[in-house]
Amino acid sequence: MKIGLGLSGGGARGIAHLGVIKALMEMGIGFDQIAGTSAGAITGAMLAHGYTPDESLKIIESSSFMRRLRPTWNRMGLLRLDPIVDLYRKHIPHDSFEGLQIPLHVVAVDLNGGEQVVFEAGELIRPVLASCCLPGIFEPLQINKKQFVDGGVLNNLPVDVIEHKVDFLIGSHCNVLGPRKPITSMRGVIERSLVLAVQSKTKDRFAKCNILIEPPQLAQYATTDISKARELFRIGYQYTRSMSDQIEKSLKAPPVETS
């Protein structure tokens, strides 16, 4: 049976994907195809390269990601992601989809063409970062003279990209809605509004998943809570372990006949 893994965007909450993956691997589950958007693209690249979830967490905790970001002056975004390309090349030096151990599909949005683009061959790191370019926060990233922004604008859980390549789909969704404390800042208003807009486009993809893993506790965390990486990792791990019976039963179930 070929198993596909879809990883959503969600900023720092995407660290929970690592805990989810660790729990799945402990259940003996491997992955034949991976598709990711934004934070899910970063997680997917680390996994597909061969890093374990624990190794990936250590890399995130030790990296100087925030310090390497630079302000922009052209008003297309507050920050530029270009300066951290070299940071990722340090950890994935081959910088190519072909060098990965598991096929990876990264979703970004062509800003001018207004359409989803799936990167799955050639240069790796710039497409992964393009998938993370949250509009208004990060300047669009140029690839082949085209401007790309966060894949979550059109597809925040790209399981549809691999649904015909696998027999069983697992979706890990970290962009969770839920009650939050009253919002008291402009950043909070923007962040919450983006989460709501993205969520409305994602619900139809939930039904494509044989298993959907969506830890409700993640609703209490912000997309910028990278300092809480260990907590986020633990939440993903513990929630997935709590689903172990359901996951194993679903994997053993006979496939549904489609007409």
HUGINOR-V544722 format. One line per field, one symbol per residue. ss: DSSP state (2 for helix, 1 for strand, 0 for the rest). psi: psi as a letter, one per 20 degrees, with the letter a starting at -180 (. if undefined). A space follows every 50 residues. Layout:
ss: ???
psi: ???
This chain:
ss: 00111110002222222222222222000000111110222222222220 00222222222200222201100000111102222222222000012220 00111111110000111110001022222200000111001110011111 22200000222000000111110000000000000222222222222222 22222200001110022222000002222222222222222202222222 220000000
psi: pppqppprrjchiihhhghggggghhjjprphqppqpdhhggghggghhj qrghggghgghiqlghhiqqqrjjjirhqpigijghghhhhmhhlqhhiq hppqppprpoghhkqppopjqbpggghghhijnpphgqpqpppljqpqrp hihhninlhhhjhjirippppooimpqrprqppjrgghgggggggggghh ihhiihiiphpponohhihiqrijlhikggggggggghghhijgggghgh hiqqqppq.
